[in-house]
Amino acid sequence: MADNGGGGGGAAGVVAVLVIFVIIVGVVLFVFGGQWFGGGQTKKVDVNIKAPVPTKSP
């Protein structure tokens, strides 16, 4: 008979390492993202649009 114990241990380890790597990359991008990707350079744009006033028809 086949031994079914411990068959997925290697795959689980690889997935765990990948999940930890993605978390670390996400934290680094969240903390330093503004400095590395130009997030510190903000521009303020002031847009004033006046809607036309409808005229009353007779």
Contacts in CASP RR format, 6 or more apart in sequence:
PFRMAT RR
TARGET T0000
AUTHOR 0000-0000-0000
METHOD contacts of the structure
MODEL  1
MADNGGGGGGAAGVVAVLVIFVIIVGVVLFVFGGQWFGGGQTKKVDVNIK
APVPTKSP
29 36 0 8 1.000
33 39 0 8 1.000
34 40 0 8 1.000
END
